[in-house]
């Protein structure tokens, strides 16, 4: 077994290279990790409506709260974690 390799698994007889995890289990883990990370603002109830672009660079979002309130948020790093371009619905 070399560095970075898994031993063969009994079911498939070859190394396993990943995990299949449903969103209902993964999302709470990601949320807890994000909330515990310095510099991250967790804002439940808000949805990104538009990307803010300056000098050909994404530098924030226009977000809308569940109450209809819109808020402009600038950021040095923007993460799209909505699975919009993912084929799975799980």
C-alpha positions as a printed Julia matrix, in Angstrom:
90×3 Matrix{Float64}:
   0.0    0.0     0.0
   1.61   3.28   -1.13
   1.11   6.76    0.21
  -2.38   8.05   -0.56
  -3.78   4.65   -1.52
  -6.5    2.77    0.28
  -6.39  -0.99    0.78
  -8.81  -3.0    -1.35
 -12.32  -3.03    0.06
 -14.02  -6.42    0.55
 -17.08  -5.54   -1.55
 -15.38  -4.35   -4.73
 -11.89  -5.82   -4.38
 -10.1   -2.59   -5.22
  -9.23   0.63   -3.36
 -12.1    2.96   -2.58
 -11.43   6.55   -3.61
 -14.44   8.48   -2.39
 -17.67   8.61   -0.49
 -21.27   8.91   -1.55
 -23.09  11.07    0.97
 -26.61  12.42    0.72
 -27.24  16.17    0.98
 -29.44  15.67    4.06
 -26.37  14.4     5.9
 -23.69  16.55    4.23
 -25.41  19.96    4.45
 -25.53  20.12    8.28
 -21.84  19.15    8.44
 -20.89  21.87    5.95
 -23.07  24.42    7.81
 -21.49  23.63   11.2
 -18.0   23.86    9.72
 -18.75  27.17    8.01
 -20.28  28.69   11.15
 -17.2   27.67   13.16
 -14.82  29.24   10.61
 -13.42  32.67   11.37
 -14.47  35.29    8.83
 -17.54  33.4     7.6
 -20.96  35.01    8.01
 -23.75  32.44    8.05
 -27.01  34.08    7.0
 -29.91  31.62    7.0
 -32.96  32.78    5.09
 -30.96  34.73    2.5
 -30.6   33.73   -1.15
 -28.09  35.16   -3.59
 -29.95  36.91   -6.41
 -27.11  38.48   -8.37
 -23.32  38.39   -8.47
 -21.5   41.69   -8.0
 -18.72  42.07  -10.57
 -16.0   44.71  -10.56
 -13.04  44.75  -12.98
 -14.09  41.35  -14.4
 -13.94  39.8   -10.91
 -16.78  38.55   -8.71
 -16.53  40.54   -5.5
 -19.84  39.97   -3.77
 -23.54  39.21   -4.08
 -26.9   40.91   -3.94
 -28.88  38.74   -1.52
 -32.55  38.7    -0.63
 -33.92  37.65    2.74
 -37.06  35.61    3.3
 -38.73  38.91    4.29
 -37.93  40.43    0.87
 -35.16  42.68    2.2
 -32.27  42.99   -0.26
 -28.72  43.4     0.95
 -25.51  44.01   -0.98
 -22.55  42.07    0.42
 -19.01  42.55   -0.8
 -16.53  39.74   -0.29
 -12.98  38.82   -1.17
 -14.11  35.24   -1.8
 -17.56  34.09   -2.94
 -18.65  30.44   -2.76
 -21.67  29.2    -4.7
 -22.93  26.23   -2.68
 -26.38  25.78   -4.17
 -25.74  22.71   -6.35
 -27.28  24.59   -9.28
 -24.97  22.93  -11.8
 -25.02  19.47  -10.24
 -26.96  16.62  -11.83
 -28.1   15.04   -8.56
 -31.24  16.09   -6.74
 -30.23  14.35   -3.48
